[in-house]
Amino acid sequence: MKAAGSGQINMEAIFHERQEGSLCAQHCLNNLLQGEYFSPVELSSIAQQLDEEERMRMAEGGVSSEEYRTFLQQPSGNMDDSGYFSIQVISNALKVWGLELILFNSPEYQRLGIDPINERSFICNYKEHWFTVRKLGKQWFNLNSLLMGPELISDTYLALFLAQLQQEGYSIFVVKGDLPDCEADQLLQMIQVQQMQRPKLIGEENVQSRDQRVQKTDVEQALDVNHPFGTGMLDEDEENFQRALALSRQEIDMEDEEADLRRAIQLSMQGGHRNEFSDSGLQNIPQPSGTSQSESLSSEELRRRRQAYFEKQQQGQIPDTHTPTTSSNALETDPGNDYSPLRSGDMSEEDMLQAAMNMSLETVKNCLNTEEKK
């Protein structure tokens, strides 16, 4: 609660007992009187006194009567083991302070025509629950022990609030007499307060807390389903993923290198036999007079014939009479061991790459020499 223009008022100034067990009658009386005036022991003593008075009245009809024996077998109607106390117990407890209870909707009270705003307090009961509505200073408060704190009730809403309680089946009692002085009443005589938010029910607070816990548990379970080893494995999974990506990149690079090596060897093979192809393969092609070889054959036809020549050579139909010579020992030909630089299965990748480079250099040299001769 906040006071108009005076900052925040300490809520402890208003005495408010919260619900414990079924001791709502005790909470109702103490909230009404604004202090710890009654305990369960004191209320139990009042209940036992009432039970004894009722027993004595029943005994007047004869202790041997059937009604008396039935009364003795029945449990007390003024209290039970849960902590419930009857209206008779509450009424007798208030008589100690010179207070009495009058039923709000009784014909006797209704004939008085008293505006509820002009009263000082009410006690409300539904089944086994009791709570107090009291005026402190110039404002009304619902001191229900089931609430987390006092609830401010405006003057215009008070009559509607009481009518709503009656509609719900509550019995309402008007407390008549002078209530004991209390700190909250004196303080609120000088300062009016404004309540920005209605206090929650104790059960409502527990339900919201439980829902939040359940919601959090559901989220954790969902995470456990997606990551059965917990979130601690996320870093390890990420590390494994990055490692797999790195290995994939290495494999791709190796495949690219192998592909480049194969292409280089194939190009070197083509370049190494280009002159022989020109000398032997093209000699058998009839050429019209006045035109050159390059003019008589299209590029596609040349490509097909080169491919046919290479296939025949690899099948052994055309002898390899032109072997490039280089300064590298890896490309030296030994007739005794039937070694050919085209047999790449007996060479390492580095040797094959070096051979391809050397063959390419030799091809370039041959082409330059041919151009110079022309």
C-alpha positions as CSV (number, residue, x, y, z in Angstrom):
1,M,0.0,0.0,0.0
2,K,1.1,3.5,-0.7
3,A,-0.1,6.7,1.1
4,A,-1.2,9.6,-0.9
5,G,1.8,11.9,-1.0
6,S,3.6,10.3,1.9
7,G,5.4,7.4,0.4
8,Q,5.0,3.8,1.5
9,I,3.3,2.8,4.7
10,N,4.6,-0.3,6.5
11,M,2.0,-3.0,6.1
12,E,3.0,-4.5,9.4
13,A,1.0,-1.7,11.0
14,I,-2.1,-3.6,10.0
15,F,-2.3,-6.9,12.0
16,H,-3.1,-9.8,9.7
17,E,-2.9,-13.5,10.5
18,R,-2.7,-15.8,7.6
19,Q,-4.4,-19.2,7.5
20,E,-2.8,-22.1,9.4
21,G,-4.7,-25.3,9.3
22,S,-8.4,-24.8,10.2
23,L,-7.8,-22.1,12.8
24,C,-9.8,-19.5,10.8
25,A,-11.9,-18.7,13.9
26,Q,-8.7,-17.7,15.8
27,H,-7.4,-15.7,12.8
28,C,-10.8,-14.0,12.5
29,L,-10.9,-12.9,16.2
30,N,-7.2,-11.7,16.2
31,N,-7.6,-9.8,12.9
32,L,-10.7,-8.2,14.3
33,L,-9.0,-7.1,17.6
34,Q,-5.7,-6.4,15.8
35,G,-3.5,-8.5,18.0
36,E,-2.7,-12.0,19.3
37,Y,-5.6,-12.0,21.8
38,F,-6.7,-15.6,21.4
39,S,-4.9,-18.9,21.0
40,P,-6.3,-22.4,20.1
41,V,-6.0,-23.4,23.8
42,E,-8.1,-20.5,25.0
43,L,-10.8,-21.1,22.4
44,S,-10.8,-24.8,23.2
45,S,-11.4,-23.9,26.8
46,I,-14.4,-21.8,25.9
47,A,-15.7,-24.6,23.7
48,Q,-15.4,-27.1,26.5
49,Q,-17.2,-24.7,28.9
50,L,-20.0,-24.5,26.4
51,D,-20.1,-28.3,26.0
52,E,-20.4,-28.6,29.8
53,E,-23.2,-26.1,30.0
54,E,-25.1,-28.0,27.3
55,R,-24.6,-31.3,29.1
56,M,-26.0,-29.9,32.3
57,R,-29.1,-28.7,30.5
58,M,-29.6,-32.1,28.9
59,A,-29.1,-33.7,32.4
60,E,-32.1,-31.8,33.7
61,G,-34.3,-34.1,31.7
62,G,-32.8,-37.1,33.5
63,V,-29.4,-38.7,33.1
64,S,-31.0,-42.0,32.3
65,S,-33.1,-40.7,29.4
66,E,-32.5,-41.7,25.9
67,E,-31.9,-38.1,24.8
68,Y,-29.1,-37.6,27.4
69,R,-27.3,-40.9,26.5
70,T,-27.5,-39.9,22.8
71,F,-26.1,-36.4,23.6
72,L,-23.1,-37.9,25.4
73,Q,-22.3,-40.2,22.4
74,Q,-22.3,-37.3,20.0
75,P,-19.1,-35.2,19.3
76,S,-18.8,-31.6,20.4
77,G,-20.7,-29.2,18.3
78,N,-18.5,-26.3,19.4
79,M,-15.1,-27.5,18.2
80,D,-13.4,-30.4,16.4
81,D,-9.9,-31.8,16.1
82,S,-9.1,-29.7,12.9
83,G,-9.3,-26.4,14.8
84,Y,-12.8,-25.4,13.9
85,F,-14.9,-23.4,16.4
86,S,-18.6,-22.6,16.3
87,I,-20.3,-19.2,16.3
88,Q,-21.0,-19.7,20.0
89,V,-17.3,-19.9,20.8
90,I,-16.6,-16.7,18.8
91,S,-19.5,-14.9,20.4
92,N,-18.5,-15.9,24.0
93,A,-14.9,-14.9,23.2
94,L,-16.0,-11.4,22.2
95,K,-18.1,-11.0,25.3
96,V,-14.9,-10.7,27.2
97,W,-14.3,-7.4,25.4
98,G,-17.8,-6.2,25.7
99,L,-18.7,-7.0,22.1
100,E,-21.7,-8.8,20.7
101,L,-22.8,-10.2,17.3
102,I,-26.0,-9.3,15.5
103,L,-27.0,-11.1,12.3
104,F,-26.7,-8.6,9.5
105,N,-29.7,-9.8,7.5
106,S,-32.0,-10.4,10.4
107,P,-35.3,-8.5,10.5
108,E,-34.3,-6.8,13.8
109,Y,-31.2,-5.3,12.3
110,Q,-32.7,-4.5,8.9
111,R,-35.4,-2.4,10.7
112,L,-32.7,-0.2,12.1
113,G,-31.8,0.9,8.6
114,I,-28.1,1.4,9.4
115,D,-25.8,2.1,6.5
116,P,-22.9,-0.5,6.6
117,I,-20.4,2.3,6.1
118,N,-21.4,3.6,9.6
119,E,-20.5,0.3,11.3
120,R,-17.1,-0.6,12.6
121,S,-16.6,-4.3,11.6
122,F,-18.3,-7.5,10.3
123,I,-17.6,-11.2,10.8
124,C,-18.4,-13.4,7.9
125,N,-18.9,-17.2,7.9
126,Y,-19.4,-19.7,5.1
127,K,-19.5,-23.4,6.2
128,E,-16.4,-23.7,8.4
129,H,-14.5,-20.5,7.4
130,W,-14.5,-17.3,9.3
131,F,-13.0,-13.9,8.4
132,T,-13.2,-10.2,9.4
133,V,-14.1,-7.1,7.5
134,R,-13.0,-4.1,9.6
135,K,-12.7,-0.3,9.4
136,L,-9.3,1.0,10.3
137,G,-9.1,4.8,10.4
138,K,-11.4,6.0,7.7
139,Q,-11.0,3.0,5.3
140,W,-12.4,-0.5,5.1
141,F,-10.2,-3.6,4.8
142,N,-10.9,-7.3,4.1
143,L,-8.8,-9.2,6.7
144,N,-9.5,-12.6,5.3
145,S,-6.8,-15.0,6.5
146,L,-6.8,-16.7,3.1
147,L,-5.4,-13.6,1.6
148,M,-1.7,-12.8,1.4
149,G,-2.4,-9.4,3.1
150,P,-5.2,-6.9,3.9
151,E,-7.4,-5.9,1.0
152,L,-8.6,-2.3,0.7
153,I,-12.4,-1.9,0.2
154,S,-13.8,1.4,-0.9
155,D,-16.9,2.9,0.8
156,T,-18.8,2.6,-2.4
157,Y,-17.8,-1.0,-2.8
158,L,-18.5,-2.1,0.8
159,A,-22.3,-2.6,0.4
160,L,-21.8,-4.4,-2.9
161,F,-19.1,-6.6,-1.3
162,L,-21.4,-7.6,1.5
163,A,-24.3,-8.3,-0.8
164,Q,-22.1,-10.5,-2.9
165,L,-21.1,-12.5,0.1
166,Q,-24.7,-13.0,1.0
167,Q,-25.4,-14.1,-2.5
168,E,-22.7,-16.7,-2.2
169,G,-24.2,-18.1,1.0
170,Y,-22.2,-16.3,3.7
171,S,-23.7,-15.5,7.0
172,I,-22.7,-11.9,8.1
173,F,-22.6,-10.7,11.6
174,V,-22.3,-7.1,12.7
175,V,-19.9,-6.5,15.6
176,K,-21.4,-4.1,18.1
177,G,-19.4,-2.4,20.8
178,D,-16.1,-0.5,21.2
179,L,-13.1,-2.3,19.7
180,P,-9.8,-2.1,21.6
181,D,-7.4,0.7,20.4
182,C,-4.8,-0.4,17.9
183,E,-1.8,1.2,16.1
184,A,-3.2,0.7,12.6
185,D,-6.5,2.5,13.5
186,Q,-4.6,5.5,14.9
187,L,-2.2,5.7,12.0
188,L,-4.9,5.5,9.3
189,Q,-7.0,8.1,11.1
190,M,-4.3,10.6,9.8
191,I,-3.3,9.0,6.5
192,Q,-5.4,7.4,3.8
193,V,-3.8,4.7,1.7
194,Q,-4.2,3.5,-1.9
195,Q,-3.7,-0.1,-2.9
196,M,-2.3,-0.5,-6.4
197,Q,-2.8,-4.3,-6.6
198,R,-5.2,-6.7,-4.9
199,P,-3.5,-9.2,-2.6
200,K,-3.6,-12.8,-3.9
201,L,-5.2,-15.7,-2.2
202,I,-2.7,-18.0,-0.5
203,G,-3.9,-20.9,-2.7
204,E,-3.6,-18.8,-5.8
205,E,0.0,-17.9,-4.9
206,N,0.8,-21.6,-4.4
207,V,-0.9,-22.6,-7.7
208,Q,1.1,-20.0,-9.6
209,S,4.3,-21.1,-8.0
210,R,3.5,-24.7,-8.8
211,D,2.6,-23.8,-12.4
212,Q,5.9,-22.0,-12.8
213,R,7.8,-25.1,-11.4
214,V,5.8,-27.4,-13.7
215,Q,6.5,-25.1,-16.7
216,K,10.2,-25.1,-15.8
217,T,10.2,-28.8,-15.4
218,D,8.5,-29.2,-18.8
219,V,11.2,-27.0,-20.4
220,E,14.0,-29.1,-18.7
221,Q,12.4,-32.3,-19.9
222,A,12.2,-31.0,-23.4
223,L,15.9,-30.1,-23.2
224,D,16.6,-33.6,-21.9
225,V,14.7,-35.2,-24.7
226,N,16.6,-33.2,-27.3
227,H,19.9,-33.5,-25.4
228,P,19.6,-36.7,-23.3
229,F,23.1,-36.2,-21.9
230,G,22.3,-32.6,-20.7
231,T,23.4,-29.2,-21.9
232,G,26.9,-30.0,-20.8
233,M,27.2,-32.1,-24.0
234,L,26.4,-29.2,-26.3
235,D,30.0,-28.0,-26.2
236,E,31.3,-31.5,-26.9
237,D,28.9,-31.9,-29.8
238,E,29.9,-28.6,-31.2
239,E,33.5,-29.6,-31.0
240,N,32.9,-32.9,-32.7
241,F,30.9,-31.1,-35.4
242,Q,33.7,-28.7,-36.1
243,R,36.2,-31.6,-36.2
244,A,34.0,-33.4,-38.7
245,L,33.8,-30.3,-40.9
246,A,37.5,-29.9,-40.8
247,L,38.0,-33.6,-41.8
248,S,35.5,-33.1,-44.6
249,R,37.3,-30.1,-45.9
250,Q,40.6,-32.1,-45.9
251,E,39.0,-35.0,-47.8
252,I,37.6,-32.5,-50.4
253,D,41.0,-30.9,-50.7
254,M,42.7,-34.3,-51.2
255,E,40.1,-35.3,-53.8
256,D,40.6,-32.0,-55.6
257,E,44.4,-32.6,-55.6
258,E,44.0,-36.1,-56.9
259,A,41.7,-34.8,-59.6
260,D,44.2,-32.1,-60.5
261,L,46.9,-34.7,-60.6
262,R,45.0,-37.0,-62.9
263,R,44.1,-34.1,-65.2
264,A,47.8,-33.0,-65.3
265,I,48.9,-36.5,-66.2
266,Q,46.3,-36.8,-68.9
267,L,47.2,-33.4,-70.4
268,S,50.9,-34.3,-70.3
269,M,50.1,-37.6,-72.0
270,Q,48.2,-35.7,-74.7
271,G,51.0,-33.1,-75.1
272,G,53.7,-35.8,-75.2
273,H,52.2,-37.5,-78.2
274,R,50.9,-34.5,-80.1
275,N,53.8,-34.5,-82.6
276,E,53.5,-38.2,-83.2
277,F,49.8,-37.9,-83.7
278,S,50.4,-35.1,-86.2
279,D,53.1,-37.1,-88.0
280,S,51.4,-40.5,-88.1
281,G,47.7,-40.0,-87.5
282,L,47.2,-37.2,-89.9
283,Q,49.3,-38.6,-92.7
284,N,46.5,-41.0,-93.6
285,I,43.9,-38.2,-93.9
286,P,43.5,-37.0,-97.5
287,Q,43.8,-33.2,-97.8
288,P,42.5,-31.1,-100.5
289,S,45.1,-29.0,-102.4
290,G,45.7,-25.5,-101.3
291,T,44.3,-26.1,-97.7
292,S,46.1,-26.9,-94.5
293,Q,45.4,-29.7,-92.0
294,S,43.9,-27.4,-89.4
295,E,41.5,-26.0,-92.0
296,S,40.4,-29.4,-93.4
297,L,39.5,-30.9,-90.0
298,S,37.2,-29.3,-87.3
299,S,38.2,-29.2,-83.7
300,E,35.6,-31.8,-82.8
301,E,36.9,-34.2,-85.3
302,L,40.5,-33.7,-84.1
303,R,39.3,-34.4,-80.5
304,R,37.6,-37.6,-81.5
305,R,40.6,-38.9,-83.5
306,R,43.0,-38.0,-80.7
307,Q,40.8,-39.9,-78.3
308,A,40.8,-42.9,-80.6
309,Y,44.5,-42.8,-80.9
310,F,45.0,-42.8,-77.2
311,E,42.6,-45.7,-76.7
312,K,44.5,-47.7,-79.3
313,Q,47.8,-46.8,-77.7
314,Q,46.6,-47.8,-74.2
315,Q,45.4,-51.2,-75.7
316,G,48.9,-51.8,-77.1
317,Q,47.9,-51.5,-80.8
318,I,50.1,-48.5,-81.4
319,P,53.7,-48.6,-80.0
320,D,54.9,-45.7,-77.8
321,T,57.8,-44.4,-79.9
322,H,58.0,-41.0,-78.4
323,T,58.9,-40.9,-74.7
324,P,59.8,-37.5,-73.3
325,T,63.3,-37.3,-71.8
326,T,63.8,-35.3,-68.7
327,S,66.5,-34.7,-66.1
328,S,64.3,-36.5,-63.5
329,N,65.3,-40.0,-62.5
330,A,61.6,-40.8,-62.0
331,L,61.0,-40.6,-65.8
332,E,64.1,-42.6,-67.1
333,T,63.0,-45.6,-69.1
334,D,64.6,-49.0,-68.4
335,P,63.9,-51.4,-71.3
336,G,64.8,-54.3,-69.0
337,N,62.0,-53.9,-66.5
338,D,59.3,-52.9,-69.0
339,Y,58.8,-49.6,-67.2
340,S,56.6,-46.9,-68.8
341,P,56.0,-43.5,-67.4
342,L,52.3,-44.0,-68.2
343,R,52.0,-46.7,-65.5
344,S,51.0,-44.5,-62.6
345,G,50.1,-47.3,-60.3
346,D,53.9,-47.9,-59.6
347,M,54.5,-44.3,-58.7
348,S,53.7,-42.2,-55.7
349,E,51.5,-39.1,-55.9
350,E,54.6,-36.8,-55.6
351,D,56.4,-38.7,-58.4
352,M,53.3,-38.6,-60.6
353,L,52.9,-34.9,-60.1
354,Q,56.6,-34.3,-60.8
355,A,56.4,-36.5,-63.9
356,A,53.4,-34.5,-65.1
357,M,55.2,-31.2,-64.7
358,N,58.2,-32.5,-66.5
359,M,56.2,-33.8,-69.3
360,S,54.3,-30.6,-69.6
361,L,57.6,-28.7,-69.8
362,E,58.9,-31.0,-72.4
363,T,55.8,-30.6,-74.5
364,V,56.2,-26.8,-74.4
365,K,59.8,-27.1,-75.5
366,N,58.8,-29.3,-78.4
367,C,56.1,-26.9,-79.5
368,L,58.6,-24.0,-79.4
369,N,61.1,-26.0,-81.4
370,T,58.5,-26.7,-84.0
371,E,57.5,-23.1,-84.3
372,E,61.2,-22.0,-84.7
373,K,61.7,-24.6,-87.5
374,K,58.6,-23.2,-89.4
